């Protein structure tokens, strides 16, 4: 076994056990050109309207979905909107965009860069996966008449690279485990880097709570929180009984962010028509819906429908931060132990409708949860000056 130098040993020990995205690159995407944004455990994109906060989060989510194996047209239903406004078509009337990221983990920094053609046909025209200055996977569109790209991946065996066609409607990196045998050191390096990138990207929950959808009773279902948090009452019905400790932390957070006293947060089944008119059956009349309420501690229970928009968004985002992939509607890497994965929450309008107390309480809760390493948050805010005093926050200032 080869001994590591002191510097190499320190570098290896500093590598995170859980792969995570540490940089987002937007070479040419919407309003962004040739920019790279460093990302920490808790990152806030800050800037006025039109500065590109939402498009940065949209690019991150797109990479995450592509890393999970989604097809290109599912990820980009309106690809032309992603093309930089002043981008001119080439002689073949082609226009597109370029995005990428870096994932750090046990394999060290791994870079992924993707070029997408938006017009006249949506397709991936180039992809590059690199680590340690070595190109592990590279694809290019050689024949526009074929619905494939020519791929070459590192082998380091009798042949330095292996070449084969890959589809042009999805990312090649998550397909490598189906194509690479792993017989040589080079092939095993390719597989390890691809796995690190996919694991870093997969567990992403894009969240934008919509207060208007959170006020009414909702049907019982799978108990997994949706993007707009409209089924929050259903999720509370599940989580309150599954984890009393986390539910207690959520109630503590609500005491700091909601007006009036808060003793508990409840979810109750609602009576159906039979139950309301006092008809048959003492336990009948349950209509399969559930409503969430605040227990004020004096016999009064306040339905969520009576809460303000800021209180509802604060409640939903607190629930997201205090739960995990088993509760949120996310696509995790099922073949990788949960202990080696990190959930990344994308929160556009993180501070929308929140007052000073709520936004400061929420970012401090996020900082505490992100410090533990199992969750990361990338949010968009109009101004992040209020978060400057909170440790662990990476602020990315954008210019309009």
Secondary structure, DSSP 8 states (H G I E B T S, - for coil): -----HHHHHHHHHS-SS-EEEEEEEEEETTEEEEEEE--SEEEEE--TTSSHHHHHHHHHHHHHHHTT--HHHH-TTGGGGS-TT----TT--EEEEEEEEEESTT--EEEEEEEEEESS-EEEEEEEEETTEEEEEEE---TTSSEEEEEEE--SSSSEEEEEEESSS-SGGGHHHH----SHHHHHHHHHHHHHHHHHHSEEEE---GGGSSS-EE--S--B-TT-TTHHHHHHHHHHH-HHHHHHHHHHHHHHSSS---EEEEEEEE-HHHHTT-S-TT--EEEEEEEEEE-SSS-EEEGGGS-HHHHHHHHHHHHHHS-TTTB-----TTS-GGG--EEEEETTTTTT--HHHHHHHHHHHHHHHHTSSEEEEEEES--GGGTTSTTEEEEE---
